[in-house]
Amino acid sequence: MKTMTFQASLAAALMLAAAWLASPVSAQTQPPSAPAQSTAQPAPVAPAPAAPAATTPAVPAPSASTAATPVAPTAPSAAAVSTTAKPDAAAGIAPAMKELSPWVMFMSADVIVKAVMIGLAFASLMTWTVFIAKSIELSVASSKLRSALKKVAETRSLAEAQMALGAKEGILPSFLTAALREARMSAGLSSDAGIKERAASSFSEIVRAEARRIRIGMGVLATIGSTSPFVGLFGTVWGIMNSFIGISKSQTTNLAVVAPGIAEALLATAIGLVAAIPAVIIYNHFSRVTKGYLELVSRASGAAARLLSRDLDRSHGSVHSRAAE
């Protein structure tokens, strides 16, 4: 009898210990009404004196522990969701940053900024067109003038020089034609100084006309080189202004929101510099080349003036010889 009483009390103690250990876990996973049911179950079992009744309630202890075990996987699942959500967010940002190319920035820019970029691109195209055209023109004109100067270097009169050059057009044939015309129109005049002065005036007009002709296109280069940076800066200011307006509307200063608009604005400045820097360099290059070509033109003018002076002296010499006879 004492042994059975001891076993019953031991079983009741085990049940109370199991219920006490299981109650904190069930309180975390079950609603507040669940602990009241779990604590209410051991109360009628404690006064049972019989040994068979004491052995049977020992079974619910594993059920309480097993009921608590499914709670553990819930925390790793939340962590797994958070870890999987981070790569997805990073993957969503990365493609947008990779697509930030100059073409994409141009297509997503404002209408005013697009107009500025198109205008600067057209200015750059004009710069390289002028460069190619003027390079060919100056090269051909310089080579022709050098060849003509070599041909008339050994001639003795204006008529002989014209025969050496033929019917070709150029700056030196223009000087020879002007000299012959002035000599023909001044026939019968005794003042050689007046003829030479009038011929020099005609030569100066030809030189100025040739200088104006050879400088055609250089004003375009000067205009592009001086104004393109400011036009690009206007596009940048306009784009940054739109970016700040977008920031005020979105109520955020996140770099991912601000960066595309600022990049589009800075692209206008970059295109302006791309158009301006080559224009300035090409303008300075053509200034040196044009100066060299105009020196050749001055040499041609001097050659024509010398031939005219020889013809005048020769004509006066023949007149004096006839008078002496």
Secondary structure, 3 states (H helix, E strand, C coil): CHHHHHHHHHHHHHHHHHHHHHHHHHHHHCCCHHHHHHHHCHHHHCCCCCHHHHHHHHCHHHHHHHHHHHHCCHHHHHHHHHHHHHHHHHHHHHHHHHCCCHHHHHHCCCHHHHHHHHHHHHHHHHHHHHHHHHHHHHHHHHHHHHHHHHHHCCCCCHHHHHHHHCCCCCHHHHHHHHHHHHHHHCCCCCCHHHHHHHHHHHHHHHHHHHHHHHCCCHHHHHHHHHHHHHHHHHHHHHHHHHHHHHHHHHCCCCHHHHHHHHHHHHHHHHHHHHHHHHHHHHHHHHHHHHHHHHHHHHHHHHHHHHHHHHHHHHHHHHHHHHHHC
